Amino acid sequence: MLKFSPKSALYQVPGIAFLISKCRLQIEYDLIRKKSHDEVYSRAHIFTKQLLKFLNVKVEASGLENLINKPSIICQNHTSIMDIPAILYIVGGKSLFCTKEELFKIWVFGKGIEKLGMIKIYKDDKKTVKVLTNTAKNIEKTELNNGSSTPYLVAFPEGTRTKDKDYKMNEFKRGLFSIAIKHNLSIIPIASYGGLDITPKGTWIFKKGIIYEKVLAPLFPEDYGGVSIREKSIKLQNDTRKRINDGLSELIQTYGNSKN
């Protein structure tokens, strides 16, 4: 059962609901005016800035030069529900998040993320792999020379948020990395620190604070040659996890005593 504080129940949650409803209406208006998907998607970036300001949450990013301008998969450690706005805040283009199917059933919110092109994740692993594969094919074929926004498939390979107060990561799931190998999509790892302290798992309690995002050097499937897809994906999975874990350790060492 979700936990609320008096402040979150009386002020923050209603405020978030208002911002979501406002964004949803703006999206519908954009669609009526036949705006492009890139223009409609820009609403997500506007909503993110408004949400972070409303909740008094700041995002500090480093390593932005590692956000390569080509269709890729962004992988980040999963700390809280604030991970999504944090990524939207620092990543230009279109961040297509992998989201549990239950969220698509939420009134107003669900239709909004569906129209933005978010990816529905099912409990059935085979169904999920099929959806992710189709998405990978679509972003792989995106032509950027016509001025369209760069699409990124965004996933949290742990599959669920950490509960560990020291930000210890869960094991990564391999399916996403097999898809990256098969469709030659680079992996952009991001280490995130601070979100768990702002919104602990199982709560709708939002504390003011800072989320630190460190974009790490990308990994390229073509660098994993001479082995099978399975072996390549295992190596890519392990290298991604190590890169994120090392980046997370650096963030904790730098900001652990001064966060929030």
C-alpha positions as CSV (number, residue, x, y, z in Angstrom):
1,M,0.0,0.0,0.0
2,L,1.4,3.4,-1.0
3,K,2.4,5.8,1.8
4,F,1.4,9.4,1.8
5,S,2.4,12.4,4.0
6,P,-0.2,15.1,4.8
7,K,1.8,17.5,2.5
8,S,1.8,15.0,-0.4
9,A,-1.9,14.0,0.0
10,L,-3.2,17.6,0.3
11,Y,-0.8,19.5,-1.9
12,Q,1.7,17.6,-4.0
13,V,-0.4,14.7,-5.4
14,P,-3.3,17.1,-6.4
15,G,-0.7,19.4,-8.0
16,I,0.8,16.6,-10.0
17,A,-2.6,15.4,-11.1
18,F,-3.4,19.0,-12.3
19,L,-0.1,19.2,-14.3
20,I,-0.8,15.7,-15.9
21,S,-4.3,16.8,-16.8
22,K,-3.1,20.1,-18.3
23,C,-0.4,18.3,-20.3
24,R,-3.0,15.7,-21.6
25,L,-5.3,18.4,-22.8
26,Q,-2.5,20.2,-24.6
27,I,-1.5,16.9,-26.3
28,E,-5.1,16.4,-27.5
29,Y,-5.2,20.0,-28.8
30,D,-1.9,19.4,-30.7
31,L,-3.3,16.2,-32.2
32,I,-6.4,18.1,-33.4
33,R,-4.2,20.6,-35.0
34,K,-2.3,17.7,-36.7
35,K,1.1,18.6,-35.2
36,S,4.0,16.2,-35.8
37,H,4.9,13.6,-33.2
38,D,8.0,15.5,-32.4
39,E,6.0,18.6,-31.6
40,V,3.5,16.6,-29.5
41,Y,6.4,15.0,-27.7
42,S,7.8,18.4,-26.7
43,R,4.9,18.5,-24.2
44,A,6.7,15.9,-22.2
45,H,9.8,18.1,-21.8
46,I,7.6,21.1,-20.8
47,F,5.7,19.0,-18.2
48,T,9.0,17.7,-16.8
49,K,10.3,21.2,-16.1
50,Q,7.0,22.2,-14.5
51,L,6.9,19.1,-12.4
52,L,10.5,19.4,-11.1
53,K,9.9,23.1,-10.2
54,F,6.7,22.3,-8.5
55,L,8.3,19.6,-6.3
56,N,11.4,21.7,-5.7
57,V,13.6,19.0,-7.2
58,K,16.8,19.9,-9.1
59,V,18.7,17.7,-11.6
60,E,22.4,18.1,-12.0
61,A,24.0,16.3,-14.9
62,S,27.5,15.5,-16.1
63,G,28.9,13.7,-19.1
64,L,26.3,15.1,-21.5
65,E,28.8,14.9,-24.3
66,N,28.2,11.1,-24.1
67,L,24.6,11.5,-25.4
68,I,25.4,10.5,-28.9
69,N,23.0,11.8,-31.6
70,K,21.9,8.5,-33.0
71,P,19.1,6.0,-32.2
72,S,20.3,4.2,-29.1
73,I,19.2,2.5,-25.9
74,I,19.5,4.4,-22.6
75,C,20.1,2.2,-19.6
76,Q,20.0,3.6,-16.1
77,N,19.9,2.2,-12.5
78,H,16.4,2.4,-11.2
79,T,16.1,4.5,-7.9
80,S,12.6,6.0,-7.8
81,I,9.6,7.3,-9.8
82,M,11.7,10.5,-10.3
83,D,14.0,8.7,-12.7
84,I,11.7,9.4,-15.6
85,P,11.5,13.2,-15.2
86,A,15.3,13.3,-14.5
87,I,16.1,11.6,-17.8
88,L,13.5,13.7,-19.7
89,Y,15.2,16.8,-18.2
90,I,18.7,16.0,-19.5
91,V,18.0,14.0,-22.7
92,G,16.9,15.9,-25.8
93,G,15.0,14.1,-28.5
94,K,12.4,11.5,-27.8
95,S,12.9,9.2,-24.8
96,L,10.6,6.3,-25.2
97,F,10.3,4.7,-21.8
98,C,9.5,1.1,-21.1
99,T,6.6,1.3,-18.7
100,K,4.5,-1.4,-16.9
101,E,1.1,-2.0,-18.7
102,E,-0.8,-1.1,-15.5
103,L,0.3,2.6,-15.9
104,F,-1.5,2.7,-19.2
105,K,-4.8,2.0,-17.4
106,I,-4.6,5.1,-15.2
107,W,-7.2,7.7,-16.0
108,V,-5.8,10.7,-18.1
109,F,-2.2,9.6,-17.5
110,G,-2.4,6.3,-19.4
111,K,-3.8,7.8,-22.6
112,G,-1.2,10.6,-22.4
113,I,1.8,8.3,-22.3
114,E,0.3,6.1,-25.0
115,K,0.0,9.1,-27.4
116,L,3.6,10.0,-26.6
117,G,4.7,6.6,-27.8
118,M,5.8,5.0,-24.5
119,I,6.5,1.3,-24.6
120,K,4.1,-1.0,-22.8
121,I,5.8,-3.8,-20.8
122,Y,3.8,-6.9,-20.1
123,K,4.0,-9.6,-17.4
124,D,4.4,-12.1,-20.3
125,D,8.1,-12.0,-21.1
126,K,7.6,-13.2,-24.7
127,K,5.0,-10.5,-25.4
128,T,7.4,-7.9,-23.9
129,V,10.3,-9.0,-26.1
130,K,8.1,-8.8,-29.2
131,V,7.1,-5.2,-28.3
132,L,10.7,-4.2,-27.6
133,T,12.0,-5.8,-30.8
134,N,9.4,-3.9,-32.9
135,T,10.4,-0.6,-31.1
136,A,14.1,-1.3,-31.7
137,K,13.4,-2.0,-35.4
138,N,11.5,1.3,-35.7
139,I,14.1,3.5,-34.0
140,E,16.9,1.7,-35.9
141,K,15.3,2.9,-39.2
142,T,14.8,6.5,-38.1
143,E,16.3,9.0,-40.6
144,L,17.7,12.0,-38.7
145,N,18.7,14.0,-41.8
146,N,15.2,15.4,-42.1
147,G,15.4,17.2,-38.8
148,S,13.5,14.7,-36.8
149,S,14.3,14.2,-33.1
150,T,16.6,11.5,-32.1
151,P,14.7,8.5,-30.6
152,Y,16.1,6.7,-27.6
153,L,14.6,3.5,-26.1
154,V,14.9,4.0,-22.3
155,A,15.0,1.0,-20.0
156,F,15.8,0.2,-16.4
157,P,17.5,-3.2,-16.9
158,E,17.0,-4.1,-13.2
159,G,13.2,-4.3,-13.9
160,T,12.3,-2.7,-10.6
161,R,13.4,0.1,-8.3
162,T,16.0,-0.6,-5.6
163,K,15.0,-0.5,-2.0
164,D,18.6,-0.5,-0.8
165,K,19.4,2.8,1.0
166,D,23.0,2.5,-0.3
167,Y,21.7,2.3,-3.9
168,K,23.0,-1.2,-4.4
169,M,21.7,-2.3,-7.9
170,N,19.6,-5.4,-8.6
171,E,20.7,-7.9,-11.3
172,F,20.2,-6.9,-14.9
173,K,17.8,-8.7,-17.3
174,R,19.5,-9.8,-20.5
175,G,16.7,-9.5,-23.1
176,L,17.3,-5.8,-23.8
177,F,21.0,-6.4,-24.5
178,S,20.2,-9.2,-27.0
179,I,17.9,-6.7,-28.8
180,A,20.7,-4.1,-28.8
181,I,23.1,-6.7,-30.4
182,K,20.6,-7.9,-33.0
183,H,19.6,-4.3,-34.1
184,N,23.1,-2.7,-33.6
185,L,21.8,-0.1,-31.2
186,S,24.4,1.5,-29.0
187,I,23.9,1.5,-25.2
188,I,24.2,4.8,-23.4
189,P,24.6,4.0,-19.6
190,I,23.5,6.6,-17.0
191,A,24.2,6.4,-13.3
192,S,21.7,8.1,-11.1
193,Y,21.9,9.1,-7.4
194,G,19.5,11.0,-5.2
195,G,16.1,9.8,-6.4
196,L,15.7,7.2,-3.6
197,D,16.1,10.0,-1.0
198,I,13.5,12.2,-2.6
199,T,10.8,9.5,-3.2
200,P,11.4,6.1,-1.5
201,K,9.9,3.1,-3.1
202,G,6.3,2.4,-2.0
203,T,5.5,6.1,-1.3
204,W,4.1,9.2,-2.8
205,I,6.1,11.4,-0.5
206,F,8.3,13.9,-2.3
207,K,11.1,15.6,-0.5
208,K,13.0,18.5,-2.1
209,G,16.5,17.6,-3.2
210,I,18.9,17.0,-6.0
211,I,19.1,14.1,-8.4
212,Y,22.6,13.6,-9.9
213,E,22.7,12.1,-13.4
214,K,26.1,11.0,-14.8
215,V,26.0,10.0,-18.5
216,L,28.7,7.5,-19.2
217,A,30.6,6.6,-22.3
218,P,28.4,4.6,-24.8
219,L,29.0,1.0,-25.6
220,F,28.8,-0.2,-29.2
221,P,27.6,-3.6,-30.3
222,E,30.0,-3.7,-33.2
223,D,32.9,-3.8,-30.7
224,Y,31.7,-7.2,-29.6
225,G,32.8,-9.4,-32.4
226,G,33.7,-13.0,-33.0
227,V,31.2,-14.6,-30.6
228,S,27.5,-15.6,-30.7
229,I,24.6,-13.2,-30.1
230,R,24.1,-14.8,-26.6
231,E,27.8,-14.4,-25.7
232,K,27.8,-10.8,-27.1
233,S,24.7,-9.9,-25.1
234,I,26.1,-11.3,-21.9
235,K,29.3,-9.3,-22.3
236,L,27.4,-6.2,-23.2
237,Q,25.1,-6.7,-20.2
238,N,28.0,-7.1,-17.8
239,D,30.0,-4.2,-19.2
240,T,26.9,-1.9,-19.0
241,R,26.3,-2.9,-15.4
242,K,29.9,-2.4,-14.4
243,R,30.0,1.0,-16.1
244,I,26.8,2.2,-14.3
245,N,28.0,0.7,-11.0
246,D,31.4,2.5,-11.3
247,G,29.6,5.8,-12.2
248,L,27.2,5.4,-9.3
249,S,30.2,4.8,-6.9
250,E,31.7,8.1,-8.1
251,L,28.5,10.0,-7.5
252,I,28.1,8.5,-4.0
253,Q,31.7,9.3,-3.2
254,T,31.3,12.9,-4.5
255,Y,27.8,13.8,-3.3
256,G,27.1,11.2,-0.5
257,N,27.8,13.6,2.3
258,S,26.2,16.7,0.7
259,K,23.0,15.5,-1.1
260,N,19.8,17.4,-0.6
